[in-house]
Amino acid sequence: MKKYILFLFALLITSCSKDDFKEQSIESKIVVEGWIEEDDYAQVLLSSSIPVTDVIDTTNVLNHVIRSAKITISDGVNSEVLRVKNDKNRIPPFVYFGSTLKGEAGKEYSLKIEYLSRVVEAVTTIPKSVELKSAEYIKSNPTDTTGYVFVKFDDPLNEKNYYQVATKIVDEEPVFVPAFYGNLDDKNFSSPNISVQINRGILLFPKTKFTPYFADGDLIYVKLRTQNKDALDFWNSWQNEIVNSKNPIYPSNTSLKSNIKGGIGIWAGYGQSIIVVKTPPKK
């Protein structure tokens, strides 16, 4: 499987304004990408921020990975200290993971990171999952070798929901990648019967050129996540940096939205529903 520098990691390490350069040179920030999904265990990626003036390459990124932190997840009754493993399909290749405390809809989960003399904390809840009704690969013309994915689901009435659609191409992407313009607020829906075109999301530094569409021969996992407002705001701010700067490594605005106390990044609870989409064989 091809290796990638995860898009969020590379973005967050440089998500600061010029006014922050001097401050970052004195003390870096702890960067968190953490999540816990319904019926699954927590995962956290942890690093220290890299000043924007530094060169961003694989060596520098690996030098800023944090592998010796103590990360505790709690639902208020039960708690678990995450372990760290080496995942060779990712850059950075180290992931903190849980194995006993499984996510449940409606529960609140706290995150506590202890590293050297620092303590970083965050809280999230897991919204109820909303089931994907269908996901389909559709081409503009039958002779095309590329197309888009269209998903359908029903937005529950009398409930406030925020969504994210993410995809993962087997043997190409090691993680689910948020679809471009795949963050949805149900206040914008004109009907509870939702049909949305999904554009392929962005991973930084893939070995192949990025394209916003899917292709014949792809085996695609499509995930509908329910998320909280802070996660929606975070991912929308990340997307805005892509749109505004046209270069996700060097965002044009001062910083991304964050719900991390004492650091930057995101700790999010998600509901989830997954469908596998098979495309026609590659010719």
Secondary structure per residue as TSV (DSSP state, phi and psi in degrees):
chain	resnum	aa	ss	phi	psi
A	1	M	-	360.0	139.9
A	2	K	-	-67.6	151.8
A	3	K	-	-101.4	148.6
A	4	Y	-	-136.2	150.4
A	5	I	B	-85.3	120.7
A	6	L	-	-58.9	135.7
A	7	F	H	-58.3	-41.2
A	8	L	H	-68.8	-42.4
A	9	F	H	-58.1	-49.3
A	10	A	H	-66.6	-31.4
A	11	L	H	-73.9	-46.9
A	12	L	H	-66.9	-30.0
A	13	I	T	-68.0	-14.6
A	14	T	T	-122.2	16.4
A	15	S	-	-86.5	73.4
A	16	C	-	-149.4	162.7
A	17	S	-	-88.2	170.9
A	18	K	G	-61.3	-30.5
A	19	D	G	-64.8	-19.6
A	20	D	G	-88.8	-9.1
A	21	F	H	-56.1	-48.5
A	22	K	H	-62.9	-41.5
A	23	E	H	-64.7	-42.2
A	24	Q	H	-67.6	-30.8
A	25	S	H	-67.5	-23.2
A	26	I	H	-85.2	-47.6
A	27	E	-	-145.6	123.2
A	28	S	-	-76.8	164.1
A	29	K	-	-103.3	153.4
A	30	I	E	-84.1	128.2
A	31	V	E	-107.1	127.6
A	32	V	E	-121.7	131.1
A	33	E	E	-126.2	105.1
A	34	G	E	-133.9	149.3
A	35	W	E	-155.2	154.0
A	36	I	E	-139.1	124.4
A	37	E	E	-105.3	157.3
A	38	E	B	-58.0	133.1
A	39	D	T	63.9	28.3
A	40	D	S	-147.2	173.4
A	41	Y	E	-100.6	161.8
A	42	A	E	-71.4	148.9
A	43	Q	E	-137.2	142.3
A	44	V	E	-140.6	134.2
A	45	L	E	-107.8	135.3
A	46	L	E	-135.6	135.4
A	47	S	E	-154.0	172.5
A	48	S	E	-104.5	148.8
A	49	S	-	-70.5	151.2
A	50	I	-	-109.0	126.9
A	51	P	-	-55.8	144.8
A	52	V	T	-61.2	-25.4
A	53	T	T	-75.2	-12.2
A	54	D	S	-81.3	157.7
A	55	V	-	-73.6	133.5
A	56	I	-	-99.5	103.3
A	57	D	S	-141.7	174.9
A	58	T	H	-58.1	-42.5
A	59	T	H	-62.7	-46.2
A	60	N	H	-65.8	-40.3
A	61	V	H	-60.0	-47.0
A	62	L	H	-63.8	-31.7
A	63	N	H	-67.4	-18.0
A	64	H	T	-104.4	3.4
A	65	V	B	-71.0	137.3
A	66	I	-	-102.9	117.4
A	67	R	-	-114.1	-5.2
A	68	S	S	-119.7	23.6
A	69	A	-	-82.6	157.6
A	70	K	E	-101.1	118.1
A	71	I	E	-117.4	121.7
A	72	T	E	-116.0	130.5
A	73	I	E	-110.5	137.7
A	74	S	E	-142.1	144.3
A	75	D	-	-104.3	14.5
A	76	G	S	94.3	-19.6
A	77	V	S	-120.3	-51.5
A	78	N	-	-109.1	150.7
A	79	S	E	-139.3	162.6
A	80	E	E	-149.7	136.8
A	81	V	E	-93.1	123.3
A	82	L	-	-73.1	147.8
A	83	R	E	-98.8	164.2
A	84	V	E	-116.3	140.3
A	85	K	E	-132.9	159.7
A	86	N	E	-94.4	118.7
A	87	D	-	-112.6	102.3
A	88	K	T	-67.4	-12.4
A	89	N	T	-86.1	-0.2
A	90	R	S	-122.5	151.1
A	91	I	B	-129.9	114.2
A	92	P	S	-70.1	146.0
A	93	P	-	-90.8	22.8
A	94	F	E	-122.9	128.1
A	95	V	E	-130.0	129.0
A	96	Y	E	-83.0	135.1
A	97	F	E	-142.7	150.6
A	98	G	E	-100.4	164.9
A	99	S	E	-147.0	-0.7
A	100	T	E	-124.8	-34.8
A	101	L	E	-95.7	101.2
A	102	K	E	-94.1	139.6
A	103	G	B	-66.0	139.2
A	104	E	-	-128.9	137.9
A	105	A	T	-60.6	139.1
A	106	G	T	89.2	-13.4
A	107	K	-	-89.7	152.1
A	108	E	E	-99.0	137.7
A	109	Y	E	-127.1	126.8
A	110	S	E	-99.7	149.5
A	111	L	E	-121.3	128.9
A	112	K	E	-130.7	122.6
A	113	I	E	-114.7	124.9
A	114	E	E	-116.4	118.3
A	115	Y	E	-143.6	119.5
A	116	L	T	53.8	-120.7
A	117	S	T	-99.8	9.9
A	118	R	E	-103.2	149.1
A	119	V	E	-128.7	126.6
A	120	V	E	-119.6	134.6
A	121	E	E	-137.2	155.9
A	122	A	E	-162.1	160.7
A	123	V	E	-135.7	142.3
A	124	T	E	-146.7	166.2
A	125	T	E	-125.2	158.5
A	126	I	-	-101.8	115.8
A	127	P	-	-72.0	161.3
A	128	K	-	-63.3	141.4
A	129	S	-	-71.1	149.8
A	130	V	-	-119.0	128.1
A	131	E	-	-76.2	134.5
A	132	L	E	-71.2	128.0
A	133	K	E	-81.0	-39.3
A	134	S	E	-162.1	159.4
A	135	A	E	-145.3	128.3
A	136	E	E	-137.4	137.2
A	137	Y	E	-87.7	120.8
A	138	I	E	-129.4	135.5
A	139	K	-	-106.0	153.6
A	140	S	S	-68.8	-38.2
A	141	N	S	-133.6	143.6
A	142	P	T	-57.4	-27.2
A	143	T	T	-82.9	-9.6
A	144	D	-	-65.3	153.7
A	145	T	S	-106.9	3.4
A	146	T	E	-132.0	161.5
A	147	G	E	-166.6	-170.7
A	148	Y	E	-122.7	164.2
A	149	V	E	-103.6	133.7
A	150	F	E	-113.7	128.4
A	151	V	E	-114.4	151.2
A	152	K	E	-131.3	137.9
A	153	F	E	-156.9	163.9
A	154	D	E	-105.2	122.0
A	155	D	-	-78.9	119.7
A	156	P	-	-58.7	134.3
A	157	L	T	-71.5	150.6
A	158	N	T	60.0	26.4
A	159	E	-	-132.1	144.0
A	160	K	-	-92.4	122.0
A	161	N	-	-134.5	144.8
A	162	Y	E	-122.6	141.7
A	163	Y	E	-128.0	159.0
A	164	Q	E	-141.2	132.0
A	165	V	E	-102.1	130.6
A	166	A	E	-131.4	152.9
A	167	T	E	-132.5	157.0
A	168	K	E	-141.9	123.7
A	169	I	E	-93.1	120.9
A	170	V	T	-60.9	135.5
A	171	D	T	71.5	3.9
A	172	E	T	-121.8	-36.6
A	173	E	-	-125.6	128.7
A	174	P	S	-81.1	-12.9
A	175	V	S	-138.1	164.6
A	176	F	-	-73.0	132.0
A	177	V	E	-109.7	123.9
A	178	P	E	-56.6	130.9
A	179	A	E	-65.8	146.9
A	180	F	E	-69.3	127.6
A	181	Y	E	60.6	32.0
A	182	G	E	-98.2	7.8
A	183	N	E	-95.3	123.9
A	184	L	E	-126.8	136.6
A	185	D	E	-112.6	124.1
A	186	D	G	-67.5	-7.5
A	187	K	G	-66.5	-19.4
A	188	N	G	-92.1	0.2
A	189	F	-	-84.5	134.3
A	190	S	S	-92.0	-12.1
A	191	S	S	-147.0	151.8
A	192	P	S	-74.3	-12.1
A	193	N	E	-93.7	102.6
A	194	I	E	-99.9	132.8
A	195	S	E	-131.7	120.2
A	196	V	E	-133.3	136.5
A	197	Q	E	-80.8	135.4
A	198	I	E	-110.2	123.5
A	199	N	B	-95.5	139.2
A	200	R	-	-59.0	136.7
A	201	G	-	-82.1	177.8
A	202	I	-	-107.8	126.4
A	203	L	-	-108.3	137.3
A	204	L	S	-78.7	146.2
A	205	F	S	57.8	42.6
A	206	P	-	-72.1	161.0
A	207	K	S	-79.6	-12.5
A	208	T	S	-114.7	155.5
A	209	K	-	-65.7	137.5
A	210	F	-	-70.7	137.2
A	211	T	-	-133.5	146.8
A	212	P	S	-83.6	3.9
A	213	Y	S	-119.7	171.9
A	214	F	E	-101.9	168.5
A	215	A	E	-134.8	157.3
A	216	D	T	-54.1	140.4
A	217	G	T	94.3	-12.8
A	218	D	-	-75.9	138.5
A	219	L	E	-107.5	113.6
A	220	I	E	-113.7	124.7
A	221	Y	E	-91.3	126.6
A	222	V	E	-113.6	126.5
A	223	K	E	-120.6	129.5
A	224	L	E	-100.5	116.3
A	225	R	E	-104.4	137.6
A	226	T	E	-92.7	141.0
A	227	Q	E	-141.1	170.7
A	228	N	-	-92.0	169.9
A	229	K	H	-62.7	-37.0
A	230	D	H	-67.0	-34.7
A	231	A	H	-69.4	-41.9
A	232	L	H	-57.9	-45.8
A	233	D	H	-63.6	-40.5
A	234	F	H	-61.2	-52.4
A	235	W	H	-68.6	-32.5
A	236	N	H	-66.7	-38.2
A	237	S	H	-67.9	-37.1
A	238	W	H	-61.6	-44.9
A	239	Q	H	-63.8	-39.0
A	240	N	H	-61.6	-35.7
A	241	E	H	-63.5	-39.6
A	242	I	H	-61.3	-46.7
A	243	V	H	-68.0	-43.9
A	244	N	H	-77.0	-40.8
A	245	S	H	-94.6	-20.6
A	246	K	S	61.0	14.2
A	247	N	-	-150.0	101.3
A	248	P	T	-68.0	-12.4
A	249	I	T	-77.7	-30.8
A	250	Y	S	-122.3	83.4
A	251	P	-	-63.8	148.5
A	252	S	S	-82.5	-25.0
A	253	N	S	-93.2	177.5
A	254	T	S	-69.8	-40.0
A	255	S	-	-170.3	168.0
A	256	L	-	-86.0	158.5
A	257	K	-	-64.0	149.8
A	258	S	-	-152.1	147.7
A	259	N	-	-115.7	20.5
A	260	I	-	-95.5	122.0
A	261	K	B	-88.8	117.3
A	262	G	T	93.6	3.0
A	263	G	S	-158.1	-161.4
A	264	I	E	-132.7	155.5
A	265	G	E	125.8	-147.7
A	266	I	E	-146.9	137.7
A	267	W	E	-123.5	112.3
A	268	A	E	-130.0	142.5
A	269	G	E	-103.0	138.3
A	270	Y	E	-132.7	139.4
A	271	G	E	-82.5	160.9
A	272	Q	E	-150.0	145.3
A	273	S	E	-144.0	131.9
A	274	I	E	-124.7	138.8
A	275	I	E	-129.6	141.4
A	276	V	E	-97.0	131.0
A	277	V	E	-114.0	122.3
A	278	K	E	-99.5	129.1
A	279	T	-	-96.8	164.3
A	280	P	-	-61.3	154.2
A	281	P	-	-58.2	145.6
A	282	K	-	-70.4	131.6
A	283	K	-	-84.9	360.0
